[in-house]
Amino acid sequence: MKRIAGRLLLPLVIALAVAAGSPPGQAAPAAPAASAPATIRPASGTYALDIRTGTLVYDAADVTRSSVQVVLPIARLETFVGELNERLKSSGFFDAGAFPDAVFKSTRVVAAGPGRLTVTGNLTIKNITRPVVLAVTLNGAGEHPMLKKQAIGFSATTTLKRTDFGIGAYAPAVSDEVRLRITTEGTLVDAPPAAKPQE
């Protein structure tokens, strides 16, 4: 049973990781470090998120005015194993034909220490919406060396229950809980006007 459970759990972890944008073929990123440098100061504005469709609005003066919205293209889920792709997109799992996208929309952002945020929001998978809380670590910010635009990089973690989203195949024989780790970056697409010099 342990061997069977291991084979079944791996595709589910891969699916959730790929759907959330982790690079295929790469090990899941490590959990955020215990602390992030306090010197990371992203510029305020709207950032386009890399790989996935989404925007991050960051307010450096008041992080509670920040927000994030992301569309996760389940229909384009790619594990580089054709049979596994089809299995995960089937009605027994994500049912990508009927529900091609998953969506996350934040409802609250608060500071959680230097370089850290707690982002609460609603995650919708298979037309089922549940609240989730992301522990976010700012990994870096500054001018992107190739794009010559302001960029922000961050990682986030949360734990989901598959059964909460109608993806409960083989539970509880296969763990219902999935630890989700997300690493991504975004580039600034707009910014507030520069402050006028004081006279």
C-alpha positions as CSV (number, residue, x, y, z in Angstrom):
1,M,0.0,0.0,0.0
2,K,2.9,2.4,0.8
3,R,4.4,1.9,-2.7
4,I,1.0,2.5,-4.4
5,A,0.3,5.5,-2.2
6,G,3.7,7.0,-3.1
7,R,3.0,6.6,-6.8
8,L,-0.4,8.2,-6.5
9,L,0.7,11.1,-4.3
10,L,3.6,12.2,-6.5
11,P,1.4,13.1,-9.5
12,L,-0.9,15.2,-7.3
13,V,2.0,17.1,-5.8
14,I,3.5,17.6,-9.3
15,A,0.2,18.8,-10.6
16,L,-0.4,21.3,-7.9
17,A,3.2,22.5,-8.1
18,V,3.1,22.8,-11.9
19,A,-0.3,24.5,-11.8
20,A,1.1,27.0,-9.4
21,G,4.0,27.7,-11.8
22,S,7.0,25.8,-10.4
23,P,9.4,25.1,-13.3
24,P,8.9,21.6,-14.7
25,G,11.7,19.1,-14.0
26,Q,13.0,21.2,-11.1
27,A,12.8,20.2,-7.5
28,A,10.3,22.2,-5.4
29,P,12.0,25.3,-3.9
30,A,13.1,25.1,-0.3
31,A,10.9,26.6,2.3
32,P,11.5,30.3,2.9
33,A,14.4,31.2,5.1
34,A,13.9,32.0,8.7
35,S,14.2,35.7,8.0
36,A,14.6,37.9,5.0
37,P,16.9,41.0,4.7
38,A,15.2,44.1,5.9
39,T,16.8,46.0,3.0
40,I,14.5,44.6,0.4
41,R,12.3,47.6,-0.7
42,P,10.3,46.9,-3.8
43,A,9.0,49.9,-5.7
44,S,5.3,50.6,-5.5
45,G,3.1,49.8,-8.5
46,T,1.6,47.0,-10.5
47,Y,3.8,44.0,-11.4
48,A,3.0,41.5,-14.2
49,L,3.8,38.0,-12.8
50,D,6.1,35.8,-14.8
51,I,4.9,32.6,-16.4
52,R,1.3,32.8,-15.3
53,T,-1.4,35.4,-15.9
54,G,-1.6,37.6,-13.0
55,T,-0.9,41.0,-11.4
56,L,0.6,42.0,-8.1
57,V,-0.1,45.5,-6.8
58,Y,2.4,46.4,-4.2
59,D,2.2,49.5,-2.0
60,A,5.5,50.1,-0.3
61,A,4.1,52.8,2.0
62,D,1.2,50.7,3.2
63,V,1.4,47.0,2.4
64,T,-2.2,46.5,3.5
65,R,-3.2,48.2,0.2
66,S,-1.4,45.6,-1.8
67,S,-3.2,42.8,-3.6
68,V,-2.6,39.9,-6.0
69,Q,-4.7,38.1,-8.5
70,V,-3.5,35.1,-10.5
71,V,-5.0,32.7,-13.1
72,L,-3.5,29.3,-13.1
73,P,-3.9,27.6,-16.4
74,I,-4.8,24.0,-15.5
75,A,-5.7,23.2,-19.1
76,R,-2.0,23.9,-20.0
77,L,-0.6,21.8,-17.1
78,E,2.6,20.2,-18.3
79,T,4.5,17.4,-16.5
80,F,6.4,16.3,-19.7
81,V,4.8,12.9,-19.4
82,G,1.8,12.8,-21.8
83,E,-0.1,10.1,-20.0
84,L,0.3,11.8,-16.7
85,N,-0.9,15.1,-18.2
86,E,-4.1,13.5,-19.5
87,R,-4.7,11.7,-16.2
88,L,-4.4,14.9,-14.2
89,K,-6.6,16.8,-16.6
90,S,-9.3,14.1,-16.4
91,S,-12.6,14.4,-14.5
92,G,-11.2,12.3,-11.7
93,F,-8.6,15.0,-10.9
94,F,-8.7,18.6,-12.1
95,D,-11.3,18.1,-14.9
96,A,-9.5,20.7,-17.1
97,G,-12.1,20.3,-19.9
98,A,-14.8,21.8,-17.7
99,F,-12.6,23.9,-15.4
100,P,-9.6,25.1,-17.5
101,D,-8.3,27.6,-14.9
102,A,-7.8,27.9,-11.2
103,V,-7.9,31.4,-9.7
104,F,-6.4,33.0,-6.6
105,K,-7.6,36.5,-5.5
106,S,-6.2,38.1,-2.3
107,T,-8.6,39.6,0.2
108,R,-6.1,40.8,2.8
109,V,-2.3,41.5,2.9
110,V,-0.5,42.3,6.2
111,A,3.2,42.7,7.1
112,A,4.6,39.7,9.0
113,G,8.1,40.9,9.8
114,P,11.0,42.2,7.7
115,G,10.6,41.0,4.2
116,R,7.6,38.9,5.0
117,L,3.9,39.2,4.3
118,T,0.8,37.2,5.1
119,V,-1.6,37.1,2.2
120,T,-5.1,35.8,2.7
121,G,-7.3,35.1,-0.3
122,N,-9.7,32.9,-2.1
123,L,-8.5,30.0,-4.2
124,T,-11.0,28.6,-6.8
125,I,-10.4,25.1,-8.3
126,K,-13.1,23.2,-10.2
127,N,-15.5,26.1,-9.4
128,I,-15.0,25.4,-5.7
129,T,-13.8,28.4,-3.7
130,R,-12.0,28.1,-0.4
131,P,-10.0,30.6,1.7
132,V,-6.3,30.1,1.9
133,V,-3.4,31.9,3.7
134,L,0.0,32.3,2.1
135,A,3.1,32.9,4.0
136,V,5.1,35.1,1.7
137,T,8.8,35.9,1.7
138,L,10.2,38.7,-0.4
139,N,13.4,37.3,-2.0
140,G,14.6,40.3,-3.8
141,A,13.8,43.6,-5.6
142,G,15.5,45.9,-8.0
143,E,16.2,46.5,-11.7
144,H,16.0,43.3,-13.8
145,P,19.4,43.0,-15.5
146,M,18.0,42.1,-18.9
147,L,14.6,43.8,-19.0
148,K,15.9,47.0,-17.4
149,K,12.6,47.2,-15.4
150,Q,12.0,47.1,-11.7
151,A,11.4,43.6,-10.6
152,I,10.2,41.7,-7.5
153,G,10.8,38.1,-6.5
154,F,9.1,36.2,-3.8
155,S,8.2,32.7,-2.5
156,A,5.1,31.5,-0.7
157,T,3.9,28.4,1.1
158,T,0.6,27.1,2.2
159,T,-1.1,23.7,2.9
160,L,-4.2,22.6,1.0
161,K,-6.6,19.7,1.4
162,R,-7.3,18.1,-1.9
163,T,-10.8,17.1,-0.8
164,D,-11.7,20.8,-0.2
165,F,-11.4,21.3,-4.0
166,G,-13.0,18.1,-5.3
167,I,-9.6,16.5,-6.1
168,G,-9.8,13.9,-3.4
169,A,-9.1,10.7,-5.4
170,Y,-7.7,7.9,-3.3
171,A,-7.9,9.9,0.0
172,P,-7.4,9.0,2.8
173,A,-5.1,6.2,1.5
174,V,-3.2,8.9,-0.2
175,S,-2.6,12.0,1.9
176,D,-5.3,14.6,1.7
177,E,-2.9,17.4,2.6
178,V,-0.6,18.9,0.0
179,R,2.2,21.3,0.9
180,L,2.3,24.0,-1.9
181,R,5.4,26.0,-2.5
182,I,5.4,28.8,-5.0
183,T,8.3,30.8,-6.4
184,T,7.9,33.6,-8.9
185,E,8.8,37.1,-10.0
186,G,7.2,40.0,-11.6
187,T,8.2,43.1,-13.5
188,L,6.8,46.6,-12.9
189,V,4.3,47.7,-15.5
190,D,3.4,51.0,-13.9
191,A,4.5,53.1,-11.0
192,P,3.3,56.1,-9.1
193,P,4.5,59.5,-10.5
194,A,7.8,60.7,-9.1
195,A,7.4,62.9,-6.1
196,K,7.9,66.6,-6.8
197,P,11.0,68.0,-5.2
198,Q,10.3,70.1,-2.1
199,E,11.1,73.8,-2.4
